[in-house]
Amino acid sequence: MGDGSTFDVYDTAVGRLGGLICWENYVPLARHALYSWGLEVLATPTWDRGEPWLSTLRHVAKEGRVRDGNWMWADTTGGRTSSGCW
Protein backbone atom coordinates (compact mmCIF):
# COMPACT_ATOMS: atom_id res chain seq x y z
CA MET A 1 0.00 0.00 0.00
CA GLY A 2 1.33 3.37 -1.02
CA ASP A 3 4.37 1.94 -2.80
CA GLY A 4 2.90 1.93 -6.33
CA SER A 5 2.71 -1.86 -6.50
CA THR A 6 -1.07 -1.74 -6.97
CA PHE A 7 -0.88 0.44 -10.10
CA ASP A 8 -1.29 -1.34 -13.43
CA VAL A 9 -0.21 -0.52 -16.97
CA TYR A 10 -1.99 -2.32 -19.82
CA ASP A 11 -0.70 -3.19 -23.28
CA THR A 12 -2.98 -1.64 -25.93
CA ALA A 13 -2.80 -0.89 -29.65
CA VAL A 14 -1.76 2.71 -28.87
CA GLY A 15 0.89 1.83 -26.27
CA ARG A 16 1.17 0.89 -22.62
CA LEU A 17 -1.83 2.59 -20.97
CA GLY A 18 -2.22 3.63 -17.35
CA GLY A 19 -4.20 6.26 -15.53
CA LEU A 20 -4.68 8.50 -12.55
CA ILE A 21 -7.81 10.45 -11.68
CA CYS A 22 -8.32 14.02 -10.59
CA TRP A 23 -5.86 15.15 -7.92
CA GLU A 24 -3.82 11.93 -8.18
CA ASN A 25 -2.24 13.57 -11.24
CA TYR A 26 -0.50 16.05 -8.91
CA VAL A 27 1.29 13.25 -7.00
CA PRO A 28 4.81 12.82 -8.45
CA LEU A 29 5.42 9.43 -6.83
CA ALA A 30 2.18 8.05 -8.28
CA ARG A 31 3.29 9.15 -11.75
CA HIS A 32 6.76 7.73 -11.14
CA ALA A 33 5.26 4.36 -10.24
CA LEU A 34 3.42 4.28 -13.57
CA TYR A 35 6.54 5.36 -15.46
CA SER A 36 8.47 2.51 -13.83
CA TRP A 37 5.86 0.06 -15.18
CA GLY A 38 6.62 1.28 -18.72
CA LEU A 39 3.77 3.77 -19.15
CA GLU A 40 3.46 5.31 -22.64
CA VAL A 41 -0.10 6.71 -22.59
CA LEU A 42 -1.48 8.36 -19.47
CA ALA A 43 -5.26 8.71 -19.05
CA THR A 44 -6.05 11.67 -16.79
CA PRO A 45 -9.83 11.96 -16.33
CA THR A 46 -10.83 15.00 -14.27
CA TRP A 47 -13.35 17.81 -14.21
CA ASP A 48 -10.54 20.36 -14.09
CA ARG A 49 -9.90 22.56 -17.13
CA GLY A 50 -8.24 25.78 -18.09
CA GLU A 51 -4.66 26.91 -18.40
CA PRO A 52 -3.46 25.70 -14.97
CA TRP A 53 -4.59 22.16 -15.84
CA LEU A 54 -3.15 22.35 -19.35
CA SER A 55 0.16 23.52 -17.87
CA THR A 56 0.12 20.53 -15.54
CA LEU A 57 -0.50 18.15 -18.44
CA ARG A 58 2.30 19.70 -20.50
CA HIS A 59 4.62 19.20 -17.55
CA VAL A 60 3.50 15.59 -16.99
CA ALA A 61 3.81 14.72 -20.70
CA LYS A 62 7.37 16.07 -20.78
CA GLU A 63 8.34 14.63 -17.41
CA GLY A 64 7.34 11.09 -18.29
CA ARG A 65 7.78 11.32 -22.04
CA VAL A 66 4.22 10.05 -22.36
CA ARG A 67 1.12 10.88 -24.35
CA ASP A 68 -1.76 12.11 -22.25
CA GLY A 69 -5.25 11.07 -23.36
CA ASN A 70 -7.19 13.87 -21.69
CA TRP A 71 -5.86 17.07 -23.24
CA MET A 72 -2.26 16.69 -24.20
CA TRP A 73 0.15 14.53 -26.14
CA ALA A 74 3.85 14.91 -26.50
CA ASP A 75 5.89 13.87 -29.52
CA THR A 76 8.89 12.47 -27.67
CA THR A 77 11.04 12.48 -30.79
CA GLY A 78 10.70 16.23 -31.39
CA GLY A 79 9.66 17.51 -27.98
CA ARG A 80 6.48 19.14 -29.30
CA THR A 81 3.21 19.23 -27.38
CA SER A 82 -0.26 19.75 -28.77
CA SER A 83 -3.52 20.36 -26.93
CA GLY A 84 -6.80 18.63 -27.70
CA CYS A 85 -8.53 15.35 -27.02
CA TRP A 86 -7.67 12.29 -29.09
C-alpha positions as CSV (number, residue, x, y, z in Angstrom):
1,M,0.0,0.0,0.0
2,G,1.3,3.4,-1.0
3,D,4.4,1.9,-2.8
4,G,2.9,1.9,-6.3
5,S,2.7,-1.9,-6.5
6,T,-1.1,-1.7,-7.0
7,F,-0.9,0.4,-10.1
8,D,-1.3,-1.3,-13.4
9,V,-0.2,-0.5,-17.0
10,Y,-2.0,-2.3,-19.8
11,D,-0.7,-3.2,-23.3
12,T,-3.0,-1.6,-25.9
13,A,-2.8,-0.9,-29.7
14,V,-1.8,2.7,-28.9
15,G,0.9,1.8,-26.3
16,R,1.2,0.9,-22.6
17,L,-1.8,2.6,-21.0
18,G,-2.2,3.6,-17.4
19,G,-4.2,6.3,-15.5
20,L,-4.7,8.5,-12.6
21,I,-7.8,10.4,-11.7
22,C,-8.3,14.0,-10.6
23,W,-5.9,15.2,-7.9
24,E,-3.8,11.9,-8.2
25,N,-2.2,13.6,-11.2
26,Y,-0.5,16.0,-8.9
27,V,1.3,13.3,-7.0
28,P,4.8,12.8,-8.4
29,L,5.4,9.4,-6.8
30,A,2.2,8.0,-8.3
31,R,3.3,9.2,-11.7
32,H,6.8,7.7,-11.1
33,A,5.3,4.4,-10.2
34,L,3.4,4.3,-13.6
35,Y,6.5,5.4,-15.5
36,S,8.5,2.5,-13.8
37,W,5.9,0.1,-15.2
38,G,6.6,1.3,-18.7
39,L,3.8,3.8,-19.1
40,E,3.5,5.3,-22.6
41,V,-0.1,6.7,-22.6
42,L,-1.5,8.4,-19.5
43,A,-5.3,8.7,-19.1
44,T,-6.1,11.7,-16.8
45,P,-9.8,12.0,-16.3
46,T,-10.8,15.0,-14.3
47,W,-13.4,17.8,-14.2
48,D,-10.5,20.4,-14.1
49,R,-9.9,22.6,-17.1
50,G,-8.2,25.8,-18.1
51,E,-4.7,26.9,-18.4
52,P,-3.5,25.7,-15.0
53,W,-4.6,22.2,-15.8
54,L,-3.1,22.4,-19.4
55,S,0.2,23.5,-17.9
56,T,0.1,20.5,-15.5
57,L,-0.5,18.1,-18.4
58,R,2.3,19.7,-20.5
59,H,4.6,19.2,-17.5
60,V,3.5,15.6,-17.0
61,A,3.8,14.7,-20.7
62,K,7.4,16.1,-20.8
63,E,8.3,14.6,-17.4
64,G,7.3,11.1,-18.3
65,R,7.8,11.3,-22.0
66,V,4.2,10.0,-22.4
67,R,1.1,10.9,-24.3
68,D,-1.8,12.1,-22.3
69,G,-5.3,11.1,-23.4
70,N,-7.2,13.9,-21.7
71,W,-5.9,17.1,-23.2
72,M,-2.3,16.7,-24.2
73,W,0.1,14.5,-26.1
74,A,3.9,14.9,-26.5
75,D,5.9,13.9,-29.5
76,T,8.9,12.5,-27.7
77,T,11.0,12.5,-30.8
78,G,10.7,16.2,-31.4
79,G,9.7,17.5,-28.0
80,R,6.5,19.1,-29.3
81,T,3.2,19.2,-27.4
82,S,-0.3,19.7,-28.8
83,S,-3.5,20.4,-26.9
84,G,-6.8,18.6,-27.7
85,C,-8.5,15.4,-27.0
86,W,-7.7,12.3,-29.1
